Amino acid sequence: MARTGRPKAELILTDDERSALEEWVRRRSTPQAWALRCRIVLACASGASNKDVAEQVGSTPHAVGRWRSRFVEHRIAGLGDLPRSGGPRTVTDEQVAEVIRRTLESTPADATHWSTRGMAAASGLSQSTVSRIWRTFGLQPHRTESFKLSTDPFFVEKVHDVVGLYLDPPERALVFCVDEKSQIQALDRSQPVLPMMAGTPQRLTHDYVRAGTTTLFAALDIATGRVIGSLHRRHRAEEFRKFLATVDREVPDGLDVHLVLENYATHKTPAIRKWLLAHPRFHLHFTPTGSSWLNLVERWFAELTGKRIRRGVDTSVQALEADIRAWIATWNDNPRPYVWTKTADEILERLAGYLNRIPDSGHQELFKKSCWRGRGSQMLMVATCTVAS
């Protein structure tokens, strides 16, 4: 007589259960352990044996039998992990809530922010417990980040203008991001630099000798990443006009030139306006006040600073300028453009959500007025309503 083995529990799915399990299996964000349990239950519902299901999903018959019986008894809730054994909790929910409240809403008497030791002493918990609570809820009192909200009354219009150039540049035209990196210091260390060795980083003296400063005018081509650079000892309107002339010579005739630049006074002097009238193919697009993050050349300046200037050693301004020119030439041998991905509406929507978190910032009314001046954008109205709510 054939052996039938232990009879397996009958598993029948409802339409809602099957739909939920199949959705979890398809979803990429589903944890792998949960997705495997869902696949086991779906395969068991077809009437297959535990051994066949195990081979199909890449598990073991014992695991398949466990999740089959758990589902039959508790349905979908049975697919979760049961509470593990161990000692009882020693920290209550009220104590956790009190630590979070103190961290967010108060400061210690002897410091500007809480430390794990200070919070442990104030709350009566251990330092490791405070540290675990902070990690769980993403609290980092020791860290700060800087920010600045633009007060430009034409913020929305300028964001649409600049981002529109990045995402949809005009035909037969080049778009450049332009700015000055002023007061670049030629610094010579007071003692020789000690080179890096195994187990020891490069060492530089903390003090230095200043040899003078220079200013770099740079124009970043957003399409190719190529940079047009010009070095001057000063950064007045006269030097900026000379730089515009350099850009004019570098760009082929017949192409318009669109410049994205910041609201620096030297960009708007009568001499510059006169030069622009004599060169009608140049078009200036100003970023909002306090919004240098919209200018892609700032990202390139960060590359220059990190890779050349910060740890550079120059005994004279001439040596510094020669090094910067060489670095720009090397960059232009293999330029890498920066790709802008955010639309203007996405930027404004995120700003609206941020302002909603700081209702006393004083910027809501300004942003509301600026949004209503935008033309034909439904997203701006949505953002305005979010801020005003």
C-alpha positions in Angstrom: 0.0 0.0 0.0 1.3 3.5 -1.0 2.3 5.7 1.9 0.5 9.0 1.9 2.5 10.7 4.6 1.2 13.2 7.1 -1.9 15.0 5.7 -1.1 18.6 4.9 -3.4 21.4 6.0 -5.8 22.6 3.2 -5.0 26.1 2.1 -7.7 28.1 0.2 -7.2 31.8 -0.7 -9.8 34.4 -0.9 -9.7 36.8 -3.9 -8.5 39.7 -1.6 -5.7 37.5 -0.1 -4.5 36.3 -3.5 -4.5 39.9 -4.8 -2.5 41.1 -1.8 0.0 38.3 -2.0 0.6 38.7 -5.7 1.1 42.5 -5.3 3.7 41.9 -2.6 5.6 39.4 -4.8 5.6 41.9 -7.7 6.6 45.0 -5.7 10.4 45.6 -5.8 10.4 47.3 -2.4 9.0 44.2 -0.7 11.6 42.6 1.7 12.9 39.3 0.3 11.9 37.3 3.4 8.3 38.5 3.1 8.2 37.9 -0.7 9.4 34.3 -0.2 6.6 33.6 2.3 4.1 35.1 -0.1 5.4 32.9 -2.9 5.2 29.8 -0.7 1.5 30.5 0.2 0.6 31.1 -3.4 2.2 27.9 -4.5 0.6 25.9 -1.7 -2.8 27.3 -2.8 -2.4 25.4 -6.1 -2.5 22.1 -4.3 1.2 21.2 -4.6 3.0 19.2 -1.9 5.5 20.8 0.4 8.3 19.1 -1.4 7.2 20.4 -4.8 6.7 23.9 -3.4 10.1 23.9 -1.8 11.8 23.0 -5.1 9.7 25.6 -6.9 10.6 28.6 -4.6 14.1 27.5 -3.5 13.3 26.7 0.1 13.0 23.6 2.3 9.9 21.3 2.8 10.1 22.1 6.6 9.9 25.8 6.0 7.1 25.4 3.5 5.1 23.3 6.0 5.7 25.9 8.7 4.4 28.9 6.6 1.5 26.8 5.3 0.3 26.0 8.8 0.9 29.5 10.0 -1.2 30.9 7.2 -4.0 28.4 7.6 -4.2 29.3 11.3 -3.6 33.1 11.3 -4.1 34.0 7.6 -1.8 36.9 6.3 -1.0 38.0 9.9 0.7 34.6 10.4 3.4 35.4 7.9 5.0 37.9 10.2 7.7 37.0 12.7 6.5 35.9 16.2 7.9 37.7 19.2 11.3 36.4 20.2 12.1 35.1 23.6 14.1 37.2 26.0 13.9 39.3 29.0 11.1 41.8 29.5 11.5 45.4 28.3 13.2 47.7 30.8 12.5 51.0 29.0 8.8 52.0 28.6 7.2 53.8 25.7 6.7 56.8 28.0 10.5 57.0 28.7 11.3 56.8 25.0 8.8 59.6 24.3 10.3 61.7 27.0 13.8 61.3 25.6 12.6 62.3 22.1 10.6 65.3 23.6 13.6 66.6 25.5 15.9 66.1 22.5 13.7 68.1 20.2 12.2 70.7 22.5 14.9 71.6 25.1 18.6 72.2 25.5 20.8 71.4 28.5 21.9 74.2 30.8 25.6 73.8 30.1 25.6 73.3 26.3 23.8 74.3 23.0 22.8 70.7 22.3 22.3 67.4 24.0 25.0 64.6 24.2 24.3 61.0 25.0 25.9 61.4 28.4 24.0 64.5 29.2 20.6 63.0 28.1 21.4 59.8 30.1 22.0 61.9 33.2 18.8 63.9 32.7 16.6 61.0 31.9 17.9 58.3 34.2 18.6 55.9 31.3 21.9 54.5 30.2 24.1 56.2 27.6 23.7 53.2 25.3 19.9 53.3 25.6 19.8 57.0 24.7 22.1 56.3 21.7 19.8 53.5 20.5 16.7 55.7 20.8 18.4 58.5 18.8 19.5 56.1 16.1 16.1 54.5 15.8 14.4 57.9 15.3 17.2 59.5 13.3 18.1 62.2 15.9 21.6 63.7 15.7 21.8 66.7 18.0 25.6 67.1 17.4 25.0 67.9 13.7 23.9 71.1 12.0 23.3 72.0 8.4 23.2 75.4 6.8 20.4 76.8 4.7 19.1 80.1 3.4 15.7 80.9 2.0 15.6 83.4 -0.9 13.7 86.6 -0.4 13.8 87.5 -4.1 10.3 88.7 -5.0 10.7 87.1 -8.5 11.9 83.8 -7.1 9.4 81.6 -9.1 10.0 83.4 -12.4 13.7 83.1 -12.1 13.6 79.4 -11.1 11.5 78.7 -14.2 13.8 80.7 -16.4 17.1 79.1 -15.2 15.8 75.5 -14.9 14.1 75.9 -18.3 17.5 76.6 -19.9 19.0 73.6 -18.2 16.3 71.1 -19.3 15.3 72.6 -22.7 18.1 74.8 -24.0 17.3 76.9 -27.1 18.4 75.8 -30.5 21.5 77.4 -32.2 22.7 78.7 -28.8 25.1 77.8 -26.0 24.2 78.0 -22.3 27.0 78.9 -19.9 26.9 79.0 -16.1 29.1 82.0 -15.1 30.5 83.1 -11.8 33.7 84.5 -10.1 35.7 82.6 -7.6 37.3 85.6 -5.9 40.1 85.9 -3.3 41.9 82.6 -4.2 44.9 82.7 -1.9 48.4 81.6 -2.9 49.5 79.9 0.3 53.0 78.6 1.0 53.4 76.4 4.1 55.8 77.6 6.7 57.6 74.2 6.6 58.0 71.5 4.0 55.1 69.2 3.3 55.7 65.7 4.7 54.5 63.1 2.1 52.1 60.3 2.7 53.6 57.0 4.0 52.1 53.6 4.8 49.9 54.2 7.8 50.5 58.0 7.9 48.6 60.6 5.9 50.2 63.6 4.2 51.1 66.3 6.7 51.0 70.1 6.3 51.7 72.7 8.8 48.7 74.5 10.2 50.2 77.9 9.5 51.1 79.3 6.2 52.5 82.4 4.4 50.2 84.4 2.2 51.7 85.3 -1.2 48.7 87.2 -2.7 45.3 86.5 -4.2 43.7 86.1 -7.6 40.2 85.8 -9.0 39.0 83.2 -11.5 36.1 84.0 -13.9 34.7 80.8 -15.2 32.0 79.9 -17.7 30.8 76.3 -17.7 29.1 74.9 -20.9 26.2 72.9 -19.6 26.1 70.7 -22.7 29.7 69.6 -22.8 31.1 70.5 -19.4 33.9 72.5 -21.0 35.1 75.5 -19.1 36.3 78.9 -20.3 38.4 80.5 -17.6 40.1 83.8 -17.1 42.3 84.9 -14.2 42.5 88.5 -12.9 43.9 90.1 -9.8 40.7 92.1 -9.3 37.0 91.4 -9.8 35.5 94.7 -10.9 33.1 95.3 -13.8 36.1 96.0 -16.0 37.4 92.5 -15.5 34.0 91.0 -16.0 33.7 92.9 -19.3 37.1 91.5 -20.4 35.8 88.0 -19.5 32.7 88.5 -21.6 34.9 89.4 -24.5 36.9 86.2 -23.9 33.7 84.2 -24.1 32.6 86.1 -27.2 35.9 85.0 -28.9 35.5 81.4 -27.8 31.9 80.9 -29.1 31.6 80.5 -32.8 29.8 83.2 -34.7 26.1 82.5 -35.5 25.3 81.1 -32.1 23.4 82.9 -29.3 25.0 82.9 -25.8 22.9 82.5 -22.7 24.6 83.2 -19.4 23.3 82.0 -16.1 24.8 84.2 -13.4 24.2 85.6 -9.9 23.0 89.0 -8.8 26.5 90.5 -8.3 26.8 94.3 -8.7 29.5 94.1 -11.3 27.2 92.2 -13.6 24.8 95.1 -13.9 26.9 98.2 -14.2 26.3 100.8 -17.0 29.5 99.6 -18.7 28.2 96.0 -18.8 24.8 97.1 -20.1 26.5 99.1 -22.8 28.7 96.1 -23.8 25.6 93.8 -24.0 23.8 96.3 -26.3 26.8 96.1 -28.6 26.7 92.3 -28.5 23.0 91.4 -28.9 23.6 87.6 -29.1 24.4 87.6 -25.3 21.4 87.0 -23.0 21.7 87.2 -19.2 19.6 85.0 -16.9 20.0 85.9 -13.2 19.4 83.3 -10.4 17.3 84.3 -7.5 19.0 86.2 -4.6 20.6 83.8 -2.2 20.2 80.8 -4.6 23.7 80.0 -5.8 22.7 76.3 -5.7 21.0 77.0 -9.1 24.3 77.9 -10.7 26.0 74.7 -12.0 29.4 76.4 -12.1 29.4 76.3 -8.3 29.6 72.5 -8.5 32.6 72.9 -10.8 34.2 75.3 -8.3 33.8 72.6 -5.7 35.8 70.2 -7.9 38.6 72.8 -8.4 38.7 73.6 -4.6 38.8 70.0 -3.5 41.2 68.7 -6.2 43.6 71.6 -6.5 43.3 74.6 -4.3 42.6 73.3 -0.8 45.9 71.3 -0.5 47.9 73.3 -2.9 51.2 74.9 -2.1 52.1 78.0 -4.1 54.9 80.4 -3.4 53.5 83.2 -5.6 50.3 84.3 -7.3 52.0 83.6 -10.7 52.5 80.0 -9.6 49.0 79.7 -8.4 47.6 81.0 -11.6 49.8 78.7 -13.6 48.5 75.7 -11.6 44.8 76.8 -12.1 45.3 77.2 -15.8 46.9 73.7 -16.1 44.1 72.2 -14.1 41.5 73.8 -16.4 43.3 72.5 -19.4 43.4 69.0 -18.0 39.6 69.3 -17.2 38.9 70.4 -20.8 40.8 67.4 -22.2 38.0 65.2 -20.8 35.1 67.5 -19.7 32.2 66.0 -17.8 28.9 67.9 -17.9 26.6 68.1 -14.8 23.1 66.9 -15.6 20.2 68.8 -14.1 17.3 66.6 -13.3 14.8 68.5 -11.1 12.0 70.5 -12.8 11.0 73.9 -11.6 7.7 72.6 -10.3 9.4 69.9 -8.3 11.7 72.5 -6.8 8.8 74.7 -5.8 6.8 71.8 -4.4 9.7 70.8 -2.2 10.2 74.4 -1.0 6.5 74.6 -0.2 6.7 71.5 1.9 9.8 72.9 3.7 8.1 76.2 4.4 5.1 74.3 5.8 7.5 72.9 8.5 8.6 76.3 9.6 5.4 78.4 9.8 7.1 81.3 11.5 9.8 81.8 8.9 8.1 84.9 7.4 8.6 83.6 3.9 5.1 82.1 3.3 3.5 85.3 2.2 6.4 86.2 -0.1 6.3 82.8 -1.7 2.5 82.9 -2.0 2.7 86.3 -3.9 5.5 85.1 -6.1 3.7 81.8 -6.9 0.6 83.7 -8.0 2.6 85.8 -10.4 3.7 82.6 -12.2 1.8 82.0 -15.4 0.0 78.9 -16.4 1.4 76.5 -13.9 -1.1 74.5 -11.9 1.7 73.1 -9.7 2.4 76.6 -8.4 -1.2 77.0 -7.2 -0.9 73.7 -5.5 2.3 74.7 -3.8 0.8 78.0 -2.8 -2.2 76.3 -1.2 0.1 73.9 0.7 2.0 76.8 2.2 -1.1 78.9 3.0 -2.9 76.0 4.7 
